[in-house]
Amino acid sequence: MSGSIPFSDRIANWLPRLVLAPSLLVVLVVVYLFICWTGWISLSSSMIVPKYDFVGLSQYVRLWSTPRWHTAVFNLVIFSVLFLGITTLLGLLMAILLDQKIRCEGALRAIFLYPMALSFIVTGTAWKWILNPALGVQKVVNDLGWTSFVFDWIARPSFAIYCVVIAAVWQSTGFAMALFLAGLRGIDNSVIKAAQIEGASLPLIYRQIVIPMLRPAFLSVIVLLSYIAIKSFDLILALTNTGPGSATEMPSTFMYSATFRRDQMGVGAASAMMMLMTVVAIIVPYLYSELKETGDGH
Amino acid sequence: MATKAPSHQRQQLLGRAIIYGGLLFMAAFYLMPLWVMITTSVKHLDEIYAGSFIGLPKQITFEAWQTAWSEACNGTACRGLKPYFINSLLMTIPAVLLSTGIGAINGYVITKWRFPGSNVIFGLLLFGCFLPFQAVILPMAQTLGMLGLAGTIPGLVLVHTVYGIAFTTLFFRNYFISIPDELVKAAQIDGAGFIRIFVSIILPTALPIIVVSCIWQFTQIWNDFLFGASFTAGENAPITVALNNIVNVSMGRKQYNVDMAAAMIAALPTLIVYVVAGRYFVRGLTAGAVKG
């Protein structure tokens, strides 16, 4: 059967696959093969240069017995919880406020979203200056007459991580707002009208009807923000440079310094694998559910 | 309806006041860092150390911008941000065009020439959008070394292109999926082939998503720090790496006005793109929520 099809037609049939093949090959290499490669390094005794021997899980043991890594994981947990919680709630609040038929909605939306266009290095540089205790916000409030006001978190090891939270929230709330606003605009207005006719108050309508209908938007916001939280790297380098001391170390910065500064490539690779597993645990079920739903729709 | 109780009206007015108040307060919070950056960058250093943080400059000067652009020191080299700005352009423009072009073709194949397994391939590509790059940095550094591209701008173009494919494919796939298949079938009956259909039917409709993809990729690649810091050093570094080095110089009296001018210079290209084409930028952002 297939022998009777002219050669040119067979090429034409295979053309789409041939066109897609290079991209697929590249992604298979630079994503999947490279992940395996990193995994292999994490099982080797690599220090300054990669060595391809096998030492079992001893790099992971070393990683988990490094106090700096404990700090990093602990910081990631604090940062993620605060960053996700504040950004989600604030983003939702802003989206709801913007959805009340506001004048200048476009301008306000643009103001809330512009930080997303900035590099985290720029954000970090700006906030480092704002949070500077000697000349920044603290000085402004002191000059206004509240002389005992102290806001030196960035210089205090146990508070510096909250500075990272402030800057990250500032950068990302607009993103959460945009996703929630898209969700709100997709809700059928007649439901809300009907509830209003029944005499329900606006806060009640939002709590009981609107917010539960935003479930898909919540899912997207939380998943995408967790991904931002886990990989956040540049913001910390620019804002605190993992200091004071190593008080704002995070897994991403730990991986970088272990690999490129402290010649512990094996430990660096092991920490990278830990980060990857965390992301996979969050992202893969999300992608699966999103794709399954789209698949049903067609 | 016209005779509402005055108390109800007052309540409604109060509600509106609270809404606008909240929004304006948030807007002020969002604009404050930009305001501080701009005003600090045009102040004299003495005025800054005298304690003017949030106020207007007494006298506007662009000295700090000049220093940041052509004199500020990055390590031992004191050539300002200019060469790194050019590096970033040389890195960003080819990578944006390449990844967008490849994404357009991939999206076309995945939506209009479905074959067994094409959905699996899409799923495999999609995970690339959420890859924590730390997991591939070491092998990539080795590979760039083997290709002779370590520490070069073409090396960065390659890295940004290959890791951009996942996102650009997602953009075009979600856009093309809403173009009716009948259009393609009709063209096929008329004798048009794979390439003809792409060039004369699909591409002409795709202008909005091409803009979205270019803007998204431009913002991502211009703002990248991790790849730049890992794969380049010294004079081939992109602007984000140079900015971080300049700001972290710890010698002498800290020149906050130069720091802020440098940050503004690094931020301007993406800010301008955002102001000119913000609508498309938002579409790129929300595409991260995968559904098309």
Interface residues (C-beta under 8 A of the other chain):
Chain A: A12 L15 P16 R17 V19 L20 S23 L24 V26 V27 L28 V30 V31 Y32 L33 F34 I35 W37 T38 I41 P50 L93 M94 L97 L98 Q100 I102 L108 R109 A110 I111 F112 L113 Y114 P115 M116 A117 L118 S119 F120 I121 V122 T123 T125 A126 W127 K128 W129 I130 L135 G136 V137 K139 V140 D143 W170 G174 F175 A178 L179 A182 L202 A217 S220 L224 Y227 I230 K231 F233 D234 L237 A238 N241 P251 S252 M255 Y256 T259 F260 M265 G268 A269 S271 A272 M273 M275 L276 V279 I283 V284 L287 E290 L291 E293 T294 G295 H298
Chain B: G15 I19 Y20 G22 L23 M26 A27 F29 Y30 L31 M32 P33 L34 V36 M37 T40 I48 Y49 G51 F53 I54 I102 I105 N106 V109 I110 W113 F115 S118 N119 I121 F122 G123 L124 L125 L126 F127 G128 F130 L131 P132 F133 Q134 A135 V136 I137 L138 P139 M140 Q142 T143 V162 Y163 I165 A166 T169 I177 G193 F194 I195 T219 W222 N223 F225 L226 A229 S230 T240 L243 N244 V247 N248 Y256 D259 M260 A262 A263 A266 A267 T270 L271 V273 Y274 V275 G278 F281 V282 L285 T286 G288 A289 V290 K291 G292
